[in-house]
Amino acid sequence: MDQHLFECFQQMDAPTKRRLAYVTANFKNVFANQDLAAGLQFFEKFESFAHHRSKAHPDAIEQCAGEDALALSPFMDIPHFWVSFHYGVYQFLPFRLIKQGISVCLIISRKVAPKFITYYTRALERYHPSGRLCFLMAEDPRLFFQLRQKIHEQFHPFVFADGNYGAWPAQHGNLMSVPLLGARLNVRYGYLRIASLLGLPVHLLLDESHDPQMLSPIRSSPSGELRGNNIRCILEKLYIDFSHSLWQSPYLWEAWYYLHEQAVPQRLPRRGAVVEDMIPWVNGTGYQALDCHSYEVFSISETTYRQLMTRICTE
C-alpha cells in the first residue's frame, strides 16, 4: 500500500474508519474485486468532493444557464416526472430547472425536509427565478392526490431515487432488484407507480460536474413511457443509464455513505479467505472489524486487529 494512504488510515479516528469500512464495502461490491488500497484512494477522493460540494454556491448555475436552456427547452410545456440521484452537485438541480421557467414539485422525506426547505427558500429569496418550487412529503398518504393537483398547476414532480429516507421503506416490501455495474441492489420504485398513474413521462436528470464551482451542462435522458407492467423495465433503465456516469466518476455519488442501510449491494459469492474482506478499527476499549462481503460487524481480539493492520500495511 502507498505509505501516504497507510498513514492516513492510521491517523483516522474510529468513526471515520467505520465510515471508510462501509463506503469501501459498497465500492468493492459494486465495482467487484477492488482491493483495500484502491478503496482507500477512492475514499480520500470521495470525501474531498463531498466537502467541496457542501461549500458550493448557487452562483455557479449562471455559467451554464444557456446550455441548460437548450437541453431543457423540449420540456417546458408538458409536465414530466424527473428522477435524479445524489450525484455530482445534485442540490442545484431543482434550481437549474426553475431557472429555466420549469416549476418543480420536490418530493422529500420529512426527516430531511427542514434542512432542504430552509436551503432552497433562502436561495429563492435571492435569485427570484421564473419557475416555482413547492415541497411534498414522500411519506404523506395523500401524496398521489397532492401531486395530481400540482400537475394541473403545471408543476413537474422531482424525486431523488437513491435517497436514504423516503416513502415505502424496506419493511413494507416495496423494493425491486436492479443491476448496478457488478452488483444488484434492492431499490424503491413507488415513484414510478405514481408516475404511471399520473400518465407522466419519466426523465433521468444528472449533474456530472467534477468541480462544484465550475458546473457541467445538465444531462437529461428519457427513460420511456410507463405502460402496463413495464415499471421494472423503466427502473432498470434508470439505473443502467446512471451506471454509465457512475463508472466514469464513482466518487461523485453521495449514496456510498448510506447504500448499505437500505440497498445492500449483492455481488457474486466470495472468493478467497474471509480475512481479505475485513477492515478493522478500535471502538472505545474494544476492537471491531467489518466483513465487506456480508456487512457483518465482528468483535475481534487485539491480536486479530494487529494481524489485520499488518495485512493493510503490506498490501
C-alpha positions in Angstrom: 0.0 0.0 0.0 1.1 3.6 -0.7 2.7 4.9 2.5 0.7 8.1 2.4 -2.5 6.2 2.3 -1.4 3.8 5.1 -0.5 6.8 7.3 -3.9 8.4 6.6 -5.6 5.1 7.7 -3.5 5.0 10.8 -4.5 8.6 11.8 -8.2 8.2 11.3 -10.4 8.2 14.3 -12.8 5.3 15.0 -16.0 6.9 13.4 -14.0 7.7 10.2 -12.6 4.2 10.0 -16.1 2.8 10.4 -17.4 5.1 7.7 -14.4 4.1 5.5 -15.3 0.4 6.1 -18.8 0.7 4.8 -18.0 3.0 1.9 -15.2 0.7 0.9 -17.5 -2.3 1.2 -20.1 -0.7 -1.0 -17.4 0.3 -3.5 -15.9 -3.2 -3.6 -19.2 -4.9 -4.1 -20.5 -2.6 -6.9 -17.1 -2.4 -8.7 -16.2 -6.0 -7.9 -12.8 -7.2 -6.5 -11.3 -3.8 -5.6 -8.5 -4.2 -3.0 -8.3 -2.1 0.1 -5.6 0.2 -1.4 -8.0 1.1 -4.2 -10.7 1.6 -1.6 -8.6 4.0 0.4 -7.7 6.0 -2.6 -11.4 6.2 -3.6 -12.4 7.2 -0.1 -10.0 10.0 0.1 -11.2 11.5 -3.2 -14.8 10.8 -2.3 -14.6 12.7 1.0 -12.8 15.6 -0.6 -15.5 16.0 -3.2 -18.3 15.8 -0.6 -16.6 18.5 1.4 -16.3 20.8 -1.6 -19.9 20.1 -2.8 -21.2 21.2 0.6 -19.5 24.6 0.1 -20.8 25.1 -3.5 -22.7 28.3 -4.1 -25.7 28.6 -6.4 -24.0 31.5 -8.3 -22.2 28.7 -10.3 -25.5 28.0 -12.1 -25.2 31.2 -14.1 -22.2 29.9 -16.2 -24.2 27.0 -17.7 -27.7 28.7 -17.9 -27.5 28.9 -21.7 -26.7 25.3 -22.2 -29.3 24.2 -19.7 -31.9 26.3 -21.6 -31.1 24.4 -24.8 -31.2 21.0 -23.0 -34.5 21.6 -21.2 -36.4 23.5 -23.9 -38.4 20.4 -25.1 -39.9 20.0 -21.6 -41.3 23.5 -21.0 -44.9 22.9 -21.9 -45.9 19.4 -20.6 -45.1 18.2 -17.0 -42.6 15.4 -16.8 -41.5 13.2 -13.9 -37.9 14.0 -13.2 -35.8 11.3 -11.5 -32.2 12.0 -10.3 -29.5 10.6 -8.0 -27.4 12.2 -5.3 -24.6 12.5 -7.8 -22.4 15.5 -8.6 -23.7 18.9 -7.4 -27.2 17.4 -7.1 -28.5 20.1 -4.8 -28.6 22.6 -7.6 -30.7 20.5 -10.0 -34.1 21.9 -8.8 -32.6 25.4 -9.1 -31.4 24.7 -12.6 -34.9 23.6 -13.7 -36.8 26.6 -12.2 -34.1 28.9 -13.5 -35.4 27.9 -17.0 -39.0 28.6 -16.0 -39.9 25.0 -15.1 -42.0 24.8 -11.9 -40.8 21.9 -9.7 -42.6 19.9 -7.0 -39.7 18.4 -5.0 -40.7 15.2 -3.2 -38.6 14.8 0.0 -38.7 12.9 3.3 -39.9 14.5 6.4 -36.6 13.7 8.0 -34.7 16.0 5.7 -37.5 18.5 4.9 -36.4 21.2 7.4 -32.9 21.3 6.0 -34.0 21.2 2.4 -36.8 23.8 2.7 -34.5 26.3 4.5 -31.8 25.9 2.0 -34.0 26.3 -1.1 -36.2 29.1 0.4 -33.2 31.2 1.2 -31.8 30.8 -2.3 -35.2 31.6 -3.9 -35.4 34.8 -2.0 -32.1 35.8 -3.5 -32.4 34.7 -7.1 -36.1 35.1 -7.9 -36.3 32.6 -10.8 -39.2 32.4 -13.2 -40.2 28.9 -12.2 -41.9 28.0 -9.0 -40.9 25.5 -6.3 -43.0 23.5 -3.8 -42.4 20.6 -1.5 -44.3 17.5 -0.8 -43.5 14.8 1.9 -42.8 11.4 0.5 -44.4 9.7 3.5 -47.7 11.5 3.2 -50.5 9.1 2.3 -52.1 11.9 0.3 -49.1 12.3 -2.0 -50.7 11.0 -5.2 -53.6 13.4 -4.9 -51.4 16.3 -4.0 -49.2 15.6 -7.0 -52.2 15.3 -9.3 -53.3 18.8 -8.2 -49.8 20.2 -8.7 -49.6 18.8 -12.2 -52.9 20.6 -13.0 -50.9 23.7 -12.0 -48.1 22.8 -14.4 -45.6 21.6 -11.8 -43.1 18.9 -12.7 -42.5 16.2 -9.9 -38.9 15.7 -9.0 -37.5 12.8 -6.8 -34.1 11.5 -5.8 -34.3 7.8 -6.5 -31.4 6.9 -4.1 -32.4 8.8 -1.0 -31.6 7.4 2.4 -35.1 8.2 3.6 -38.5 8.3 1.9 -41.7 6.6 1.2 -42.2 2.8 1.0 -39.3 1.7 3.3 -37.8 -1.8 3.1 -40.0 -3.2 5.8 -43.1 -2.6 3.6 -41.6 -4.9 1.0 -41.9 -2.4 -1.9 -38.4 -2.9 -3.2 -37.2 -4.3 -6.6 -33.9 -5.8 -7.6 -31.9 -3.9 -10.3 -28.4 -4.4 -11.7 -25.8 -1.7 -11.0 -22.4 -2.5 -12.6 -21.1 -5.6 -10.8 -23.9 -5.9 -8.2 -27.6 -6.0 -7.7 -29.5 -3.6 -5.4 -33.0 -3.8 -3.9 -34.3 -0.3 -4.5 -37.5 1.7 -4.2 -39.8 2.1 -7.1 -43.0 3.7 -5.7 -42.4 6.9 -7.5 -42.7 5.1 -10.8 -46.0 3.7 -9.8 -47.2 7.3 -9.2 -45.7 8.5 -12.5 -47.6 5.7 -14.2 -50.9 6.5 -12.5 -50.4 10.2 -13.4 -49.5 9.4 -17.0 -46.2 11.3 -16.9 -43.1 10.5 -19.0 -40.1 9.8 -16.9 -36.7 11.5 -17.5 -33.4 11.0 -15.8 -31.6 14.2 -14.8 -28.0 14.4 -13.7 -25.3 16.9 -12.9 -21.9 15.3 -13.7 -19.8 18.3 -12.6 -16.4 17.3 -11.2 -15.9 20.9 -9.8 -18.7 22.3 -7.6 -17.6 25.8 -8.7 -17.5 25.0 -12.4 -20.7 23.2 -13.3 -21.1 21.0 -16.4 -24.1 21.2 -18.7 -27.2 19.4 -17.3 -27.7 15.8 -18.7 -31.3 14.7 -19.5 -32.1 11.2 -20.7 -35.7 9.9 -21.4 -36.4 6.7 -19.7 -39.5 5.8 -21.7 -43.3 5.7 -21.3 -44.8 3.8 -18.4 -47.3 1.4 -19.8 -49.0 -1.6 -18.2 -46.4 -3.6 -16.2 -43.2 -2.2 -17.6 -42.2 -0.5 -14.3 -39.3 -2.9 -13.9 -38.1 -2.2 -17.4 -38.1 1.6 -16.7 -36.5 1.2 -13.3 -33.7 -0.9 -14.7 -33.1 1.6 -17.5 -32.8 4.4 -14.9 -30.1 2.5 -13.0 -28.3 1.3 -16.2 -28.2 4.8 -17.6 -27.0 6.1 -14.2 -24.3 3.4 -14.1 -22.6 4.9 -17.2 -21.9 8.1 -15.2 -21.0 6.1 -12.1 -18.4 4.1 -13.9 -16.7 7.2 -15.2 -16.7 9.1 -11.8 -17.8 6.9 -8.9 -16.6 9.4 -6.2 -19.4 11.9 -7.2 -22.1 9.6 -5.7 -23.1 10.6 -2.1 -25.0 7.3 -1.6 -21.8 5.4 -1.0 -22.3 6.8 2.6 -25.6 5.0 3.2 -26.1 2.4 0.4 -25.8 -0.4 2.9 -28.6 0.9 5.0 -31.4 0.3 2.5 -30.0 -1.3 -0.6 -27.1 -3.7 0.3 -25.1 -4.4 -2.9 -25.2 -8.1 -3.6 -22.2 -9.4 -5.5 -21.1 -12.9 -6.6 -20.1 -15.5 -3.9 -16.9 -14.7 -2.1 -13.6 -15.9 -3.5 -10.6 -16.2 -1.2 -10.1 -16.0 2.5 -12.5 -14.1 4.7 -9.7 -12.0 6.1 -9.2 -10.4 2.7 -12.6 -8.6 3.2 -12.1 -7.4 6.8 -11.5 -3.7 7.8 -10.6 -3.2 11.4 -11.0 -0.2 13.8 -10.8 0.5 17.5 -14.2 1.1 19.2 -13.8 2.6 22.6 -11.8 0.0 24.5 -12.6 -2.9 22.1 -11.7 -3.9 18.6 -14.1 -4.5 15.7 -14.0 -5.3 12.0 -16.5 -5.1 9.2 -16.8 -8.0 6.7 -17.1 -6.1 3.5 -18.8 -9.1 1.8 -21.6 -9.8 4.3 -21.7 -6.3 6.1 -21.5 -8.1 9.4 -19.5 -6.4 12.2 -17.4 -8.6 14.4 -15.8 -8.1 17.8 -12.1 -9.1 17.4 -9.1 -9.6 19.7 -6.2 -7.2 19.8 -4.1 -9.9 18.2 -6.5 -10.2 15.2 -6.6 -6.4 15.0 -2.9 -6.2 14.7 -2.8 -9.0 12.1 -5.4 -7.2 10.0 -3.4 -3.9 10.3 -0.2 -5.8 9.3 -2.1 -7.0 6.2 -3.1 -3.5 5.3 0.4 -2.3 5.8 1.9 -4.9 3.4 -0.8 -4.9 0.7 
